[in-house]
Amino acid sequence: MNKKIVIIGAVAAGPKAACRLKRLQPDWEITMVDQDSLISYGGCGIPYYVSGDVSDESELRATSFHVIRDTAFFNHAKGINVLTRTRALAIDRKEKKVRVVNLDTGVEQELPYDQLMLATGAKPFDLPIPGTHLDGVFSIADLHKAIEIRKRISQGKVSRAVVIGGGAIGIEMAEAMTDLWGIETTLLELAPQLLPRIVDWPFAAMLKQHLLEKGVAIYTGESATTLLDNGEGKVCGVQTGQRTLEADLVIMAVGVRPRSELAKAAGLDVAPWGGIKVNQRLQTSDPSIYAAGDCIAVTSLITGRETYAPLGSLANREGRIVGDNMAGRPSLFKGVCGSFIMKAFERCIAATGISYDTALAEGFNADYALTSPPDRAHFFPDQAVVILQLVFDRATRRVLGLQAFGMMNDSISARVDAAAGLIAQGGTIEDFGLLEMAYAPPFSSAIDSINAAAYVAENLCDHRLRRVDLGRYLKWMEDMATEPDWAVLDLRHPLESAPYVEKYGVDRWIALQYEQIRARHAELPAGKTFIIICNAGTRSYEVQVFLDHLGKSASMVLCGGLNVISRLGVDWLAK
């Protein structure tokens, strides 16, 4: 039977559902409605268009075979009717009709449906501060804003910019303006760290240090209070509680909220924070109405709780599932791990699952294994250190998350993607230790970095490894009086350890090279708790085991070693 399908929203989830459904039910009548004139574009590519990596905005709207996805394309190539510049005003669930208005003509009409899909997306959160209306203030709401930002930059109208918001979009926009255009850029974040709630503080700190090295000024724990007017209606700066920052361009990237007003007005179930509630078939509380993309609430596969995951990749997968279910092909969307990856200049940072801080807040008996192995075989040219942190539950040994920081190459995405698949299935430490990864020296080590992280987690969980918390160790280095009985046992080469011994003294910084420990362990002073350090932590663990064997169990390992410390921008020799 021929059916009428109406889809509200034509950027990601909507087009995917429409195209999938048309392939399954070619004779059905499908209409997409969108209030914008530009549809079906890669919104996640906007920062790369602003930076110039993507040369023209049309590339964000083109297919892989270089055809623009506009109304004509969907009509002629896909057989799908599209109404652009058309806003959905109300849903009549009883009569199964959607009332819409053409924004150019003001003409209203009703669209009957047998099944309806909401793909209304998200809207940027606007700061409740004075000056957001000024010329030169933008939020990354749509492709039109991006086009205008790039136009102003390319015309030389921007010399100083302030980005408000240290999430992924804010960081990407700060990089975009600094890297290619050489704009003096400042990044503001209200939270104490960048990427709050996504990664733990050491990873945010490593990212911050790299951004600082690349010329981005960063102020965390600081918020904008006023956007300043130059007297002619144009923005000229940002006032915070601590300083005034000059700017002729301000970008607000402080997060997004689901567009769920239409659903709420229609009486559909909506979460208090705005996400449209759906079941695993992505049906709303009305079985004839589906929803997908940035407007819905999804389930965390780790906590089982309701969460929000506004990502284009998820929107496309959700759209396909809606198309399947509308066509009568049962398909389920079980939830999300919360996988994330981004580049920042020459570095890459990624995560999947939940962070250590989140795991503690959720009530898990959480711990973490911090490692710093090479991203490929140690003997292969151009190998580099990658920092990994495996978060796990001590009681169940279930892995809860993985975070990674390293060079901008393929190594991080491969490990995080593999971890996401295992975490979604409830994978344990042992599953990660046995995970088979493709091996060749240009791509990985024989013992893959993800396996190595699991081995450290296993040693921690089984009480074979005792580690010092990184934050606690850093505080001690700032004030050694906090732990008067601690001393560093430095296993590195004497050329590496000698400057530290000279500065901190032989009582606080004991240098005994790894290869000499078995022969010279009797020289270690009594009454000390040794913080054992090396570059990566592997040798430190071996020495801890050896000292335990001798009955000298007063030691802790600095997991990740100096590889982690050096990426935090800490320079104790300069203090």
N, C-alpha and C positions, 0 to 999 in steps of 0.2 A: 504494500500500500504506500502510495506517495505521501510523504510527510513534509510539513513546513517546519524548518529549523531557523531560529533567530539566535544570533550570537552578538552580544554586546561587548565590544572591545576587539580591536583588530591589530594588535601589536605582536604578541608572541603566542600565548595559549589559544587565543581565538582562531587565528589563521591555521595553526597546527590542527586543531579540532576540526575545522571546516574542511581542510584538505583530506584529512584521514577519513572523515565521514563520507565525503564525496567519492572516495575510492571504494568504500564499502557499500554505499547506497547511491549509485550514480544518478538515479531518477529522483532523488529527494531534492526539494527546493530549499537552498541554504542562503540566508541573508546575514551579512555582517554589518554591524553599525558601529561607527566610531566618530567621536566629536572632533577629531583632528583631521587635517588634510593629508598628513603623512602617516602611512600605516606600515605594518610589518617590517620594522627596522630593528637592527641590533643595538638596543639601548646600552648594553654593556660596552659597546665599542665607542661610545661618545668621548671618553677621555682621550682615546687614541686618535680620534678625528681632531679634537682640539690641539693635540700635540703635533699633528702633522704626519703621524705614522700612517693614518688613513688619509689619503690625499683629498678625497672629495666625499661629501655627505652621501652622495648617491651610492657609494660603495656599501654603505650600511643598509641600504634598501634593495640591494641587488641580489639575485640568486647566484649560485656558484657558476652558472653559465652566463652571467652578466646581463640579466634582464631585470629591469626595475619592477619591484613588487608594488604595483599601484592598482587602482580600480580596474583598469583595462586588462592588466595581467590576470587578476583573479577572475574576471568575467570571461575572458576569451580562453585562457589557458587552463583554468581550473573549473569553470562553470559555476562560479560562486558570485552572487550579487553582493555588491558592497555599496553602502551609503556612507560616504565621508561627510565631514562637517555636519554630522547629524547626532544630536544628543538624545539619549533615552531619558524620558521624563518620569515615567511611572509604569509599573507592571500591574496588570489586572489579572491576578492568578485565577479567579473564578471564570472569567471569559477567555483566558489564555490569549491576552493581547498585550502588546507593548506600545505605549504612546511615545512618539518621537517627534522632534522638531528639527527642521533644517535651519542651521544657524545663520545661513546667508539670506534665506528668503523669509524665514519666520513661519513657513508652512508646516502645520502639524499633520500627522497621519498615524493610523494604528496598524501595527504589524501583527497579524495572528500567528500563533505558533502551536505546534504539537509538543515540541520540546524547546527549552530555552537554555542558553548558556550565558553565565556572567563571567566575563574576562576583563573586568573594569580596572585591573591593575592597582597601582599605588600612586599616592601624591606626596610630594616632598613636605616635610614638616617645616613650617615657617616659624622663625624665632619670634617670640612676643616681645620685641624690643623696638624702640623708635628707629626709624630710618630705613626700614625694609622696602619702602616704596620708592626709594631714590633711584635715579638713573644710574646704571652701572652695578646694580645689585641683582644677582641672578641665583636661582636655584636650578639644579639640573632636573627639570621637570619633563622635558621633551626635546626632540631634535631641533626644534626652532630656536630654543635658547642656546643650544650648542653652536648653531650656525652663527648667531649674533655674537657670541663670545669670540669665536674664531675670527669673525670679520673685524671686530675691534682690535684684536691682537695683531692681525696681519696688516692692519692699516696704521700700526704704530701708536695707537691711542692708549695703550696700557704699558706702564713701566713698573708699577708696583701693585701687587695683588695680595689679598688676604683670603684664605680659604678657612671657613668656619666649619669644623667637623673633622675629626681624625679617624673616620672610618675608611673603608676601602675607596669609595668614590672621592672623598676629600683628598686622600693621599695620591690617588691617580691624577686628579686635577692639578695638585701642587707639582707633581713630577712633570705633567704635560707642559705647564707654563714655564717651569725652570729649565727643563732639559733642552728643548728646541728653541724657545723664544728668548731665553735669557732674562725672563722677568724676575724682579726681586719679589720673592714669594714668602709669605708667612702662613703657617698652619696653626690654628687654634683648636684645642680640644679641652672640653670641660672636665673630662675624666682624668685621673692621674696618669693615664697611659694612652698611647695610640691603640687602635683596634680593640676598644673595651668590649669585654664579654666574648670576644672571638679567640684571642690568644692570651696566654699568661704573660706576666710582666717581663720576664727575661727576653721573650721573643719580641715584644713591643719595644723594649729598650734597644735591642740589636737593630731593629728597623729604624728607630729614631736616630741612632748613631750614624747609620748609613745616609739617611736623609740630610742630616746636619753636614756630613762630609761633602755632600753634593750641593750645598748652598741653600737649602731650605731652612728658614728660621722656624723653630717649633716652640710653642708654649703649651704645655699640658697643665691640667689643673687650673685652667684660666678660661673665663667665658667673656664673650662680647656683651656689653651692656647697652651700647648705642652705636648706630652707624651715622657718621658725621656728614652733614650737608655743607657743600662749599658756598652756599648762598644762592646758587642757581639751580637747585634741584638735583645736583649730581653728587654722588658719594665721593668723599675725599679722605675718609679714614674710618678706623674702627677703634672705639673706646672700650677698654676692658677695665677691670677693677685695679689693674696694676700699671697700665701703660696706654699710650695712644699710638696706633699704627697708621701711617699714611698709606692710602690706597686709592687707585682710580678704578679698581675692579674688586668686587667682593662676591665670593661664591659661597652660598649657604648649602652645606652638605651635611646636615645634622640628622639624616635618617628620613625614612618614608613611612607612611601610614596607609593601610588598605583603603581603597575606595569602595566602601560598602554601604553608602547612604541609600542607594537604590534598593539594595537587598533588604535593608532594615525597614525602609518605608513600605516594602511589600509584605512585611511580617515574617520574613525568613529569620532563622536563628543566626545571631551574630554575637561573637565573643565580646566581652566588655571593652577590650582594647581595639576592636574593629574588624577582626578577621571573620569572614563568612564561614560558618561551621559546615563541614561536609563529612560524608562517610567515606569509606575506602573506595567506593565507586565514583566519588566526587559529586554525589548528589547532595543538594541542600536539604533542608527540612521539608521542602516540597519535591517529591520524587520526579516531577516533570522539569525541574530546574536544576541544572548543574552549575558548578563554579570551579574555576581553576586559575592558576597564576598568582600574581602578587596580592590578590584581594582575599585569599583564603587563609584559614588557620589549618596547619598541618600537624602531624604527630611526630614527636621526636622518637626515633628508634632506640635511643639510649635511655631516656627517662620515662618514656611513655606519656609524657605530658604534651599539652597543646603548645605549639611554638609557631614562629613566623620565619619564612625562608623565601624572601623576594629575589629569586634568581631566574634569569632567562632560561638556563638549562632545565631547571625544574618545571618552569611554565610550559616548555615545549613537551616534556614527557607527560605532564598532567593533561595537556591538550589532546594528545593522542589517546589517553585513557578515556577522556570524555567522549571523543569520537567513537571509540569502540563500544562503550556502554550505550550511547544513543542508538547505535546501529544494532543493538541486541547481542553484542559480543562481550560477555562478562570479562571485565578487567579490573584489577585492584591497584590502588596506590597506597602502599602500606605505611609510608612515612619517609622521613629524611634523617640522614646523619648530620647534616649541616656542613657539608664540604665547602671549602673556600680556598682560593689561590689568587695571588696577585703578584705583579712585578713592580719593583720600585728601583728605577735606574738599573744598576747591574746586579741587583739582588732579587730573590724570590722568597716569598713567605706564604705558608699554606697551613691549613688545619682541617681536620675532619673529626666528627664526634664532639665531645665537650671538653672544655679546659679543666685543669686541676682545680682552680678556684670554683668553677661551676659544679664540678663533681662533689666537692665538699659541701657546697650550699645545698645540693640536692640530697644530701644525706648518705652518700656513698662512703665506704671505708677506703678513701682514695689515697693513692700514692703516685709517684711519677718516676720514670727512669730517664735521666738526661744524658745524652751521648753526643759525641762529636767525631764520627768516623769520616774517612774520605768518601767522596761521592762516587768514586769509581776505583779501580784497582790502584793501590798506593804507588805502584811503579809506572803507571800510565801517565804520559805527558798531560799537563793541564788538569790533573786531578785537584780537587779542592775540598775543603772541609764542609760538611753539612751538619747542622745542629738539629737533632731530633729529640723530641720528648714524648714518651709513651705514657699515657695516663691510664691507670688500671685500678680495679677494686681488689683490695687485699683478701677480702672474705671469699669472693667467688672466682678471683683470678681473671675476671672478664676485662677486656680492654675497652676503655671508655672513650679514648681519643688519641690522636697523634698530631703533633705540631712540628713544623720544619722550617728552617731558615738556611739559605745558602745562595750559591751563585744562580744567576738566571740561565738555567739550562733544563734538561729533561729529567734530572735525577729526583727532584722533589715531587714533581707531579706523578711520577711512576710510583713512588712510595706511598704518597697520600691516597692516590686512587686505589692502590691495592689494599691499604688499610681500611678505606671506606667500605669496600666489599666485605671484608671480614667482620668489621664492627657491625654492619647491618645484619649479619647472621649470628651475632652474639659471640664472636670469636674471643678466645682466651689467650693468655700469654703464650701457652704452649702452641696454639694455632699459629700465632705470629712467629714463633721460633721455628716452626716447621714449614712456613709458607715458602712455596717454590717460586723463585723469581728467575727470569731469564738472565743468564750470565755470559758476559764477555768483558774483558778488561776495559774496553772503552765505555762501558755502560754501568758496571758495578764491580764490587769486590766479590771474591769467591764466597765469603760470608757476607751476605747482603746487609746493608745498613739497617734494614727493618728487622732482620733476624737478630742482629747484634743488640738492638734496642730491647728486644724481647728477652734476650739472655740476661741483660742487666736487670730488667724487671723481675725475672725469675729469681735471680740472686737476692734481690731486695726482699721479695715476697717470702723467700725461704730462709731469711735471716743469715745468709752467707756474706752479705755486703751491708756495711753500715756507712751511710753517707751523711755529710753535713749539708743542711739546707743552704742553697745559694745565697738567699737573702741574709741569713744569719752569718754566713762567712763574710759577706761584704761589710756588714755592720762591725764585725770584729776587726777587719782591716782598717776601718775608719777610726776605731777606738779599741786598741788591744786590751785595755783595762777591763772591758766587759767580760772577757774570758781569760783571766790571768794565767791559767794553767795550760792554755793552748800553745802549740808551736807548729809551724809548718815543717813538714818533711818533704823537701823538694828533690824529686828523682831525676830532674833534667840534667843535661850536660852542664859542667861547671861554668862554661861561658854564658849560659842562660841564667843560672842561679846566682852567680857571683855578685851582680849589682844589688840583688835583694838582700843577700847576706850582709853586704857592706852597709846598707841603709838600716836594716832592722836588727842586725846583730845576731850572733851565733846562738843566742838563747831562744830567739823568736823564729829564726829562719835557718833551719838545719839542712845543709846541702849534703846529700849522700846519693850518688848516682845509682840508678836502678841496677846496673850490672854489678855493683859492689855491695849491695845490701846483705847478701848471704855471708860475705866474708867480714863485714865490718859492723854488723848489727849491734855488737856489744858496745859500740861507741855511743849509741843513742842514750841520752840522759834519762834518768828515772823521774817519775812524778809528773810527766807531761802527757797530755792528750794530743796525739799527732794528727794534724790535718794533712793527709797525704795528697800531694799534687804532682801531676805531670801534664803533658799537653792535652791528652784526650781522656784520661781516667782509667784506661785499661791496665797500664803498669801499676797504677796506684792500688787497684783492686788486688792484683797478684801479691804485692808487698803486704797489704793488709792481711791476706790469707796466711802468708809466711809468718808475720809477726804474731798472729793469733796462735799459730802452731807452736810458737815459742812461749806462749802464755802472756804476751804483751798485747792485750786486747783493747787498750785505751787508744783507739784511733778511729778516724772517720775519713772517708774518701770525698774529695771534691769532684763529683761526677761531671763529665764534660771538660774538666780541667781548664787549662789556660786558653784553650781554643774558644771556650764560651766567654771567659773573662775579657779577652782581647777584643771581642766583638761588642762588648758593652760600653766601650769607650773609657774603661777604667785604666788609669795610668798611675799606679802607686809610687813609681819612682819619681814622678813629677811633683808629688805632694810633699 
